């Protein structure tokens, strides 16, 4: 059974993994930023090995930048939300534009809230997966 808004994850193993990862992110909120930085560096190495030096160098440099300034990802998401909110306000989607704009401003003021919300999302998705395994949902 697919729950709207959650990935189609079912089973005891994936549910436990999601809950554990969510709890780890709640305990150490910046760990997700470091994991994304490591993934960018590995992707850059893959790009270089695949024969695309420009994408590889840019990916590696941005991964190193994320390691030096881990909250830069949160600020990029906040800037994206603000820009999308302004664009939606201009294009007459006022309610969604205001919501996006407010979410972007909140993330700009408190960037760690994005990691905490993602951790809560993982815990809830893991609980749904475990509940689906036991037939609760």
BELLINNOR-V476413 format. One record per backbone hydrogen bond with DSSP energy under -1.0 kcal/mol. CO is the residue of the C=O (numbers start at 1). NH is the residue of the N-H. If there is no record, write none. Layout:
co-><CO:CO>
nh-><NH:NH>
//
This chain:
co-><3:7:11:12:13:14:15:16:17:18:19:20:21:22:23:24:28:30:31:32:33:34:35:36:37:38:39:40:41:42:43:44:45:46:47:52:53:54:55:56:57:58:59:60:61:62:63:64:65:69:71:72:73:74:75:76:77:78:79:80:81:82:83:84:85:86:87:88:89:93:94:95:96:97:98:99:100:101:102:103:104:105:106:110:111:112:113:114:115:116:117:118:119:120:121:122:123:124:125:126:127:128:129:129:130:131>
nh-><6:9:15:16:17:18:19:20:21:22:23:24:25:26:27:28:31:34:35:36:37:38:39:40:41:42:43:44:45:46:47:48:49:50:52:56:57:58:59:60:61:62:63:64:65:66:67:68:69:72:75:76:77:78:79:80:81:82:83:84:85:86:87:88:89:90:91:93:92:97:98:99:100:101:102:103:104:105:106:107:108:109:110:113:114:116:117:118:119:120:121:122:123:124:125:126:127:128:129:130:131:132:11:133:134:136>
//
